[in-house]
Structure formats: structure tokens, C-alpha cells
């Protein structure tokens, strides 16, 4: 049996204005991960990933590199209880 997990991720560095959110959505959809991604006022990107553990772990790993033009300096994660998120959206 696979385990469904949910993780909140905060990404620091040059991650705004470099297609980080759009590429995150594309990658999450390819991996079958639900959730959302948004820019924060302090320059970071926040994302929530929910799905099967291997897919969510792959998304966390992806966050360390991000989009082609991004320069990721730090990735922080917080585990949360899954709530059944389906689909992936970019929040404003």
C-alpha cells in the first residue's frame, strides 16, 4: 500500500520572475502530485505538494534545482496532514 503525504515547501534564492511557478506546476502534473505554488512578498516561493510519497519526494528534490533560470539557495520543508488535494494550481 502506498502512503499519501503532504509537504509544504519554502524555496529561497532567485526564484521569482524565472518561470519557477509554471515549471513547478508542469513537473507536479507530470508526477501526478496535487497542490499549489505561489510567490511570497519576501521573494521566496511557497508550494504544497500532496500525493504518493515517492512522487512528493521527487518534487522536493526538483525544488532544489527548479526552473532553468532559477538559482535556488535554500529549500525548507514542513510535513502536514494530507487533505485530498487534486490537481495543481498557481496561486497569485
N, C-alpha and C positions, 0 to 999 in steps of 0.2 A: 504494500500500500504506500502510495506517495503522500508526502506531507505538504499541505498548503501552508505557506508562510507569508508574512507581510513585513516589509522593511521600509523605513523612512531614511532617505539619504540626503545629505547636505554636501554639495561639491563646491570647493573654493578654487580660485585661480582665474584665468581668463576664460570664463565660461558663458558670458553673455555677449550677444552680437556675433556669435561664431557658429550658429546653427546647432548649438548643443541640444536645445529642447526638441527641435524637429528630428534630429538624428536619434535622440533618446526614444522618441515615440516610434520611429521606424524600427529600431532594434527591439523594443519591447513587443511590438506587434509580431515581428518575425519569431520571437521566442515564446509567444503565447502568454505574455505577462500583462496583467491588468494594472491600472493605476493612473497616475498623472505626473506632470512635471511643470514647474513654474520658476520664473525668475524672482529673486528676493531683492528688496531695496538695498541690501548691503553688498550686492554684487555676486552673491552665491546663487546656486541653483538648488532647489529642493525638489525631490521626487519621492513618490511612493510606489513601490513595486509589490505586487501580490500575485502569487501563483505557486506552482510546484517548486520545491526547494532548489533543484538543480538550475532551473530557468532563472529564478530570482538571484541565485549566487552568480550566474553568468552576467546578469545585468549589473550587479555591484562591481564585478571585475571590469566590465565595459566602462563604467563610470570613471575609472582611474585613467582612461585614455580619452574617451569622449569623441566628439566630432574632430574632423581633420584639423581645423584651425584652433581648437581649444588647447589651452595649456593648464592642465589640472595640477593643482598644488596639494590638495587635501580632500579626502573623502571620509565623511563621518557617517556612521550608520546607527540606527536605533531599531530594535525589533519591536513589533506591535502585534496585536491580535488580528488575524485575518477577518475581514468583514464581507467577503464575497465580491470584490471589485471585478468587473468585467470590462474589457475594452481599455484603451489608453488615450488620454487626452492631454492637450497642452492647455494649462490654465494661465490666465492673464493676471 
